[in-house]
Amino acid sequence: MLVLVFLAQAFAASGLAYDVFGSTVGLSGFKTPPRCPRGTEPVASKGLQPYRCMRVNGILSEAEAAALKPEPVPPPQIPTEGLVASTRRFEIAGEMNFEYPARFQSRDSWNEDVPTLLFSLDDPTPGKPVNFTLSLMARSQAGYMTVEESVAKDKQWRNAKEISSIRVAGIKARVTEVAGESMIVYVPRVKDAYYVIVYSAPMEKYNLHLGDFRRLLKTFRLSRRGH
């Protein structure tokens, strides 16, 4: 009698019971008696098989533990060299032209004292925006600095590093960068005048749009009057 009471308590704890015909019942019941190896007991399952066999002592074998372990979810792949999106061509007649990402909004202030173009990523996310800025610096402007002075200021005030020079529109340009934050390209135009092309972005988006900025530089062209 004590043995029967013990078995009844064990089955009640596992959520299963046997009916008078020897079939396992419980939340849904089994049509046929479950067959499990010695040392294991049937446990209801929601899979194709109505039950699975578990060790009585509750310790899983390596195979059982591996079967229950969820598959790892791979992290999202983030490009490290930028996404080159569809582009539009921007032109200042008689000056220069280039391509910029179609998903960027443009603002033309080329007729101001310091001619400037601003291209901002159309992104509702709050925080620092992703910007491309192009300005023309000339000696006639207040506060004018030469390329050499501007590069020195970047290094001293912004802790920027000068990286290898590149060619933009066939002209040797100097480049400074604050890693993960901004890149400034200085392109000589004529004597005492030069273009400043700036890329700035929050750190988490910097590499993502670097390819777009490189494409702008690669497609940058000067008109004859702009030389």
C-alpha positions in Angstrom: 0.0 0.0 0.0 2.9 2.3 0.9 4.5 1.6 -2.5 1.3 2.5 -4.4 1.0 5.8 -2.4 4.7 6.6 -3.2 4.1 6.0 -7.0 0.9 8.1 -7.0 2.8 11.0 -5.4 5.7 10.6 -7.9 3.3 10.7 -10.9 1.4 13.7 -9.4 4.6 15.6 -9.1 5.5 15.0 -12.7 2.0 16.1 -14.0 1.2 12.6 -15.3 -1.1 9.7 -14.1 -2.1 6.3 -15.3 -5.7 5.4 -16.1 -7.3 2.0 -15.4 -6.1 0.7 -18.8 -2.5 1.5 -18.1 -2.3 4.5 -20.5 -0.6 7.7 -19.4 -2.9 10.6 -18.9 -2.3 14.1 -17.6 -2.9 17.4 -19.3 -3.7 15.7 -22.6 -3.2 12.0 -22.0 -1.5 9.3 -24.2 -3.3 6.8 -26.4 -0.7 4.1 -25.8 1.5 3.4 -22.8 4.8 5.3 -23.1 8.0 3.2 -23.3 11.0 4.6 -21.5 14.4 3.1 -20.6 15.1 2.0 -17.1 15.9 4.9 -14.8 13.8 7.4 -16.8 10.2 8.5 -16.7 7.8 10.0 -19.4 7.2 13.7 -19.4 4.6 15.4 -21.5 5.9 17.1 -24.6 4.4 19.6 -27.0 6.4 18.3 -30.0 5.4 15.6 -32.5 6.1 12.9 -29.9 3.5 13.3 -27.0 6.2 12.5 -24.4 9.9 12.4 -23.8 11.9 10.3 -21.3 13.7 12.1 -18.5 16.0 10.7 -15.9 14.3 10.1 -12.6 17.1 11.9 -10.6 16.6 15.0 -12.8 20.2 15.0 -14.1 20.4 15.3 -17.9 22.9 13.5 -20.0 25.1 15.5 -22.3 23.0 14.6 -25.3 19.8 15.6 -23.5 21.3 18.9 -22.4 22.5 19.7 -25.9 19.0 19.0 -27.3 17.4 21.4 -24.9 20.1 24.2 -25.3 18.7 27.0 -27.6 20.7 27.7 -30.7 22.7 30.9 -30.4 21.4 33.9 -32.3 24.1 35.5 -34.5 24.7 39.2 -33.9 23.6 41.6 -36.7 26.3 42.2 -39.3 27.4 45.8 -39.4 29.4 46.9 -42.4 32.8 48.3 -41.5 33.6 50.0 -44.7 30.3 51.8 -45.3 27.2 51.4 -47.4 27.3 53.0 -50.8 23.7 54.0 -51.4 22.0 55.3 -54.5 23.2 58.7 -55.3 22.3 62.1 -56.8 24.6 64.6 -58.6 25.0 68.0 -57.2 26.5 70.9 -59.2 27.5 74.5 -58.7 27.7 75.9 -62.3 31.2 76.9 -63.2 32.6 75.6 -59.9 32.4 71.8 -59.2 30.1 68.8 -59.1 29.9 65.5 -57.2 27.6 62.7 -56.2 26.0 62.4 -52.7 23.7 59.8 -51.2 20.0 60.1 -52.2 18.8 59.6 -48.7 20.7 62.8 -47.5 18.9 66.1 -47.5 20.8 69.0 -49.1 21.1 72.7 -47.9 22.6 75.2 -50.3 24.3 78.3 -48.8 26.8 78.8 -51.5 26.0 82.5 -51.8 26.9 83.2 -48.2 30.2 85.0 -47.1 31.6 81.5 -46.6 30.1 79.4 -49.4 28.9 76.2 -47.8 26.9 73.1 -48.8 25.4 70.8 -46.1 24.2 67.3 -46.6 22.4 65.6 -43.7 21.2 62.0 -43.4 17.4 61.9 -43.3 17.2 60.1 -40.0 14.6 60.8 -37.2 16.8 59.2 -34.5 17.7 61.8 -31.9 21.3 62.7 -31.3 24.3 63.9 -33.3 23.5 63.9 -37.1 25.4 62.4 -39.9 26.7 65.3 -42.0 28.8 66.0 -45.1 29.8 69.6 -45.3 31.6 71.4 -48.2 33.0 74.9 -47.8 35.2 77.2 -49.9 37.8 79.1 -47.9 39.4 82.3 -49.4 41.8 84.9 -48.1 39.1 87.6 -48.5 37.1 86.0 -45.7 37.3 87.1 -42.1 39.4 84.7 -40.0 40.9 83.0 -43.0 43.6 80.4 -42.3 45.9 78.6 -44.7 45.7 74.8 -45.2 48.8 74.5 -43.1 47.3 76.5 -40.3 44.0 74.6 -40.5 45.7 71.2 -40.3 47.8 72.4 -37.3 44.6 73.6 -35.6 43.0 70.2 -36.1 45.9 68.5 -34.5 46.2 70.9 -31.5 42.6 71.7 -30.7 40.8 68.5 -31.8 43.5 66.0 -31.2 43.2 64.9 -34.8 45.8 62.9 -36.7 46.9 63.6 -40.2 46.6 60.5 -42.3 47.9 59.7 -45.8 47.2 62.3 -48.4 44.8 61.4 -51.2 44.0 62.8 -54.6 40.6 64.5 -55.1 39.7 65.7 -58.6 43.3 64.9 -59.5 44.7 67.3 -56.8 46.7 66.2 -53.8 44.7 66.8 -50.7 45.6 66.7 -47.0 43.4 64.7 -44.6 42.9 64.9 -40.8 40.8 62.5 -38.8 39.4 62.1 -35.3 38.8 58.3 -35.3 35.1 57.4 -35.1 34.0 61.0 -35.1 35.1 63.1 -38.1 37.3 63.4 -41.2 38.4 66.7 -42.9 39.8 66.9 -46.4 41.6 70.0 -47.6 41.6 70.4 -51.4 43.6 73.3 -52.9 41.6 75.3 -55.5 43.7 78.3 -56.6 46.2 80.4 -54.8 44.9 81.4 -51.3 41.7 79.4 -51.7 40.8 75.8 -51.0 37.8 73.5 -50.4 37.1 72.0 -47.0 35.1 68.7 -47.2 34.0 67.4 -43.8 32.4 64.2 -42.7 31.0 63.9 -39.1 28.9 61.3 -37.5 28.2 59.7 -34.1 30.7 56.9 -33.3 28.2 54.1 -33.8 27.4 55.3 -37.4 30.8 56.5 -38.4 32.0 53.4 -40.3 28.5 52.8 -41.7 28.6 56.0 -43.8 32.3 56.2 -44.5 31.8 54.6 -47.9 29.3 57.3 -48.9 31.8 60.0 -48.0 34.5 58.2 -50.0 32.2 58.1 -53.0 31.6 61.9 -52.7 35.4 62.4 -52.8 35.9 60.0 -55.6 33.2 61.7 -57.8 34.3 65.2 -56.9 35.1 67.2 -60.1 36.1 70.8 -60.7 35.1 72.9 -63.6 37.7 74.9 -65.6 36.9 78.0 -63.7 37.2 76.2 -60.5 40.9 75.3 -61.0 
